[in-house]
Amino acid sequence: MTAALNSEYRKKRAHIKKRLDDFKTVWNWPDRKIFSELCFCICTPQSKAVYCDKAVTGLEKSGALFSGNLSEIRKGLAGVRFPNNKAGYILYTRKLFSHKGRIRIKERIDPENITATRQWLFHNVKGIGMKETSHFLRNIGFGENLAILDVHILKNMVRHGIIKEVPKSISTSKYMDLEEKLRKFCAKVSIPMGEIDLLFWSKETGQVFK
């Protein structure tokens, strides 16, 4: 099975690396765009990523993401599950990172200590867990050593004998333990941690997205 995984990785490696390079450019974009990526990750729990991306892009274009009220944000979350809750989380998060009428999120992110940044986001941003926080940091170029443990990744971890079964719930300490197990597996098969997520995800969904 490891040989098959490495074979698939070789086929998709260039595409995966290109996608990760795309993520790294996001950090050079304005704070509003970084905030948009966080809102995308707030929307993703139990929702399809493509629908979340479409919804947040629409809210960006209308301006509601940056200045709209709760109702306006809610209306823009078509296709996203639990839109009432997630609209509230987005509004709360916008207030959290706003200073004198401007969104200032990049100053809260320390590229030199992404682990500490993840913990801060996890404890201060409503509606996201370790998975979504890791997802956000990956999407802005800082996911080289983080695991995004969604169901696609966990199923593949079972398939490759990393874990025995998909856990029914994941505490923070359990998340860190699973992440370390995946990190060791990556070292064993010589596939970078930041790339195996997209490799597994593409196996389950048929595409390299975000």
GITA-V302198 format. One record per helix or strand of 2 or more residues. SS is the DSSP state (H for helix, E for strand). FROM is the first residue (numbers start at 1). TO is the last residue. If there is no record, write none. Layout:
BEGIN
<<SS FROM TO> <SS FROM TO>>
END
This chain:
BEGIN
<<H 2 26> <H 31 44> <H 49 62> <H 64 67> <H 70 75> <H 83 96> <E 98 99> <E 102 103> <H 106 108> <H 114 124> <H 130 139> <H 151 159> <H 172 189> <H 193 205>>
END
